[in-house]
């Protein structure tokens, strides 16, 4: 059995009650999200951030560390995950700026509309369910966390576009095989690609994940890059080391 928690430089993430544990994808998204270089966002530091499917709260915690003025909200449709995120937030240095809610994205959007409150976010992030069509896991919680039965990619993009401020940025990480469909769905949701990073596990491998950022305003051709997580010797690549150095202990 793995450790029930993961220690970062400035915070600890307990994940023993979450279906999906702390992993590389979450770290990548938390360190990369936003256009331009990691840690930067168009128009300055975001004031409001929404993490969809927050799980243990890892990405929300990373964004709270990166953006000291941001109010960060994490939502999750799984009650245990939302409760654990809330506890992780309370134990962090940024507890006053972090909030976790047990609610689906669909319910969150309906509640906002019903209350007649105009809620828009400067930054929205999501590490969404990985697969649209694969065999399910025997563990129903893990299945729910990894498959898009409760929230399709189409819903994610369309609803996120409605919650995004005019100059805001929506960032996500998905498997490489979803790249074409995600770009098509983003276009259908009137979201413009700003930055795309294709992630390889090692130089000799096939692409593993893509990181993509979108906005409502077209800023011209998107910036694209291809990166590796490890070098030829199996060590963290210079790119991965640089974007994660403020978080990993070593």
C-alpha positions as CSV (number, residue, x, y, z in Angstrom):
1,X,0.0,0.0,0.0
2,X,1.3,3.5,-0.9
3,X,1.7,6.4,1.4
4,X,-1.5,8.1,2.5
5,X,0.0,11.5,1.8
6,X,2.5,13.3,-0.5
7,X,4.8,16.0,0.9
8,X,5.6,19.0,-1.2
9,X,7.9,21.9,-0.2
10,X,5.1,24.1,1.2
11,X,2.2,21.8,1.8
12,X,1.1,18.2,2.3
13,X,-1.6,16.4,0.3
14,X,-3.4,13.6,2.0
15,X,-5.0,11.4,-0.7
16,X,-6.0,8.1,1.1
17,X,-9.7,8.8,0.7
18,X,-9.5,9.9,-3.0
19,X,-10.0,7.5,-5.9
20,X,-7.2,9.1,-7.9
21,X,-4.0,9.7,-6.0
22,X,-1.4,12.5,-6.3
23,X,0.4,11.9,-9.7
24,X,2.5,13.5,-12.4
25,X,-0.5,14.8,-14.4
26,X,-1.8,16.9,-11.5
27,X,1.7,18.3,-10.8
28,X,2.1,19.1,-14.5
29,X,-1.2,21.0,-14.7
30,X,-0.6,22.9,-11.4
31,X,2.8,24.0,-12.5
32,X,2.0,24.7,-16.1
33,X,-1.6,26.2,-16.2
34,X,-1.9,29.6,-17.8
35,X,-0.4,31.1,-21.0
36,X,3.2,32.0,-21.5
37,X,5.9,30.8,-19.2
38,X,4.8,28.7,-16.1
39,X,3.7,31.1,-13.4
40,X,2.4,33.8,-15.7
41,X,-1.1,34.7,-16.9
42,X,-2.3,37.2,-19.4
43,X,-3.3,40.4,-17.8
44,X,-1.5,39.7,-14.5
45,X,-2.1,37.4,-11.6
46,X,-5.6,35.8,-11.5
47,X,-8.0,36.9,-8.8
48,X,-10.4,34.0,-9.0
49,X,-9.5,30.4,-9.9
50,X,-11.8,27.4,-10.3
51,X,-10.4,23.8,-10.1
52,X,-13.0,21.4,-11.7
53,X,-12.7,17.8,-10.3
54,X,-10.3,19.0,-7.6
55,X,-9.9,15.5,-6.0
56,X,-7.4,15.8,-3.1
57,X,-6.9,19.5,-3.9
58,X,-3.4,19.2,-5.3
59,X,-3.8,21.5,-8.3
60,X,-5.7,24.1,-6.3
61,X,-3.0,24.1,-3.7
62,X,-0.3,24.6,-6.3
63,X,-2.2,27.5,-7.8
64,X,-2.7,29.1,-4.4
65,X,1.1,28.9,-4.0
66,X,1.8,30.3,-7.4
67,X,-0.7,33.1,-7.3
68,X,-0.7,34.8,-3.9
69,X,-3.7,37.1,-4.6
70,X,-6.0,34.4,-6.0
71,X,-9.2,33.1,-4.3
72,X,-9.2,29.4,-5.3
73,X,-12.3,27.2,-5.4
74,X,-12.1,23.5,-5.9
75,X,-15.2,21.5,-6.7
76,X,-15.7,17.7,-6.9
77,X,-18.8,15.5,-7.4
78,X,-17.3,12.9,-5.0
79,X,-18.1,13.6,-1.3
80,X,-15.0,12.0,0.1
81,X,-12.7,13.7,-2.3
82,X,-14.2,17.1,-1.5
83,X,-14.0,16.5,2.2
84,X,-10.3,15.5,1.9
85,X,-9.6,18.5,-0.3
86,X,-11.2,20.7,2.4
87,X,-8.9,19.2,5.1
88,X,-5.8,19.6,2.9
89,X,-6.8,23.3,2.3
90,X,-7.3,23.8,6.0
91,X,-3.8,22.5,6.7
92,X,-2.1,24.6,4.1
93,X,-0.5,28.1,4.5
94,X,-3.3,29.5,2.2
95,X,-6.4,28.3,4.0
96,X,-8.1,31.7,3.9
97,X,-7.9,31.7,0.1
98,X,-9.0,28.1,-0.6
99,X,-12.5,26.7,-0.6
100,X,-13.7,23.1,-1.5
101,X,-17.3,22.2,-2.4
102,X,-19.0,18.9,-2.9
103,X,-20.8,19.7,-6.1
104,X,-20.7,18.7,-9.8
105,X,-19.8,21.2,-12.5
106,X,-23.4,21.0,-13.8
107,X,-24.9,21.7,-10.4
108,X,-22.3,24.5,-9.8
109,X,-23.4,26.2,-13.0
110,X,-27.1,25.8,-12.3
111,X,-26.7,27.2,-8.8
112,X,-24.8,30.2,-10.1
113,X,-27.6,30.9,-12.6
114,X,-30.4,30.3,-10.1
115,X,-28.9,32.7,-7.7
116,X,-28.7,35.3,-10.5
117,X,-25.0,35.9,-9.6
118,X,-22.6,36.7,-12.3
119,X,-19.6,34.5,-11.4
120,X,-16.7,34.5,-13.7
121,X,-13.2,33.1,-13.2
122,X,-9.9,34.5,-14.4
123,X,-8.5,31.0,-14.4
124,X,-10.2,27.6,-14.7
125,X,-8.3,24.3,-14.6
126,X,-9.2,20.7,-14.9
127,X,-7.5,17.3,-14.9
128,X,-10.7,15.6,-16.3
129,X,-11.6,11.9,-16.5
130,X,-9.1,10.2,-18.7
131,X,-11.1,8.0,-21.0
132,X,-14.4,8.4,-22.9
133,X,-14.6,4.7,-23.9
134,X,-12.6,2.0,-22.2
135,X,-13.3,-0.9,-19.9
136,X,-14.3,0.2,-16.4
137,X,-12.4,-0.6,-13.3
138,X,-13.8,-3.0,-10.6
139,X,-13.5,-0.1,-8.2
140,X,-16.5,2.2,-8.9
141,X,-14.9,5.3,-7.4
142,X,-11.8,4.9,-9.5
143,X,-14.0,4.3,-12.5
144,X,-15.9,7.5,-11.8
145,X,-12.6,9.4,-11.5
146,X,-11.1,8.0,-14.7
147,X,-14.1,7.9,-17.0
148,X,-16.3,10.6,-18.4
149,X,-19.7,9.1,-17.6
150,X,-20.6,11.9,-15.2
151,X,-19.0,14.8,-17.1
152,X,-18.1,14.5,-20.8
153,X,-15.4,16.5,-22.4
154,X,-18.0,18.4,-24.4
155,X,-19.8,19.5,-21.2
156,X,-16.5,20.4,-19.5
157,X,-15.5,22.7,-22.3
158,X,-18.9,24.3,-22.9
159,X,-19.7,24.9,-19.2
160,X,-16.2,26.2,-18.5
161,X,-16.5,28.6,-21.4
162,X,-19.6,30.0,-19.7
163,X,-17.8,30.5,-16.4
164,X,-14.7,32.0,-17.8
165,X,-14.1,35.8,-17.7
166,X,-13.6,37.6,-21.0
167,X,-9.8,37.6,-20.5
168,X,-9.6,34.4,-18.5
169,X,-7.7,31.2,-19.3
170,X,-9.0,27.6,-19.2
171,X,-6.3,24.9,-18.9
172,X,-6.5,21.2,-18.9
173,X,-4.4,18.0,-19.3
174,X,-5.7,15.0,-21.3
175,X,-4.3,11.9,-23.0
176,X,-2.6,12.6,-26.3
177,X,-5.3,10.5,-28.2
178,X,-7.9,13.1,-27.1
179,X,-6.0,16.0,-28.7
180,X,-8.1,16.3,-31.9
181,X,-11.4,15.9,-30.1
182,X,-10.5,18.4,-27.4
183,X,-9.5,21.0,-30.0
184,X,-12.7,20.4,-32.0
185,X,-14.9,20.7,-28.9
186,X,-13.0,23.9,-27.8
187,X,-13.7,25.5,-31.2
188,X,-17.4,24.5,-30.9
189,X,-17.4,26.2,-27.4
190,X,-15.9,29.3,-28.9
191,X,-12.6,28.9,-27.0
192,X,-9.4,29.7,-28.8
193,X,-6.2,27.7,-28.3
194,X,-3.5,29.8,-26.8
195,X,-0.8,27.2,-25.8
196,X,-0.3,23.5,-26.4
197,X,2.4,21.3,-24.9
198,X,2.8,17.7,-26.0
199,X,4.3,15.6,-23.2
200,X,6.5,12.5,-23.8
201,X,7.5,10.3,-20.9
202,X,11.0,9.8,-22.4
203,X,12.7,10.7,-25.7
204,X,12.1,7.4,-27.3
205,X,8.4,7.1,-26.3
206,X,5.1,8.2,-28.0
207,X,3.3,11.3,-26.7
208,X,1.6,10.6,-23.4
209,X,-0.4,13.7,-22.5
210,X,-1.2,17.2,-23.8
211,X,-1.5,20.4,-21.8
212,X,-3.7,23.0,-23.4
213,X,-4.8,26.5,-22.6
214,X,-7.7,28.3,-24.1
215,X,-9.3,31.8,-23.9
216,X,-12.3,33.6,-25.3
217,X,-10.1,36.0,-27.2
218,X,-8.0,34.9,-30.1
219,X,-4.4,36.0,-29.6
220,X,-3.1,34.7,-32.9
221,X,-1.4,31.4,-33.6
222,X,-1.0,29.2,-30.5
223,X,2.4,28.5,-29.0
224,X,3.2,24.8,-29.4
225,X,6.0,22.8,-27.9
226,X,7.1,19.2,-27.3
227,X,8.7,18.2,-24.0
228,X,9.9,15.1,-22.2
229,X,9.5,14.2,-18.6
230,X,12.8,12.3,-18.4
231,X,16.2,12.5,-20.2
232,X,18.0,9.6,-21.9
233,X,19.4,8.5,-18.5
234,X,15.9,8.3,-16.9
235,X,16.4,11.4,-14.8
236,X,13.9,14.3,-14.7
237,X,14.4,16.4,-17.8
238,X,15.5,20.0,-17.5
239,X,12.0,21.2,-18.5
240,X,10.3,19.1,-15.9
241,X,12.8,19.9,-13.2
242,X,12.4,23.7,-13.9
243,X,8.6,23.8,-13.8
244,X,8.3,21.6,-10.7
245,X,11.3,22.9,-8.6
246,X,9.1,25.1,-6.5
247,X,7.0,22.1,-5.4
248,X,9.0,18.8,-5.2
249,X,11.3,18.3,-2.2
250,X,14.1,17.1,-4.4
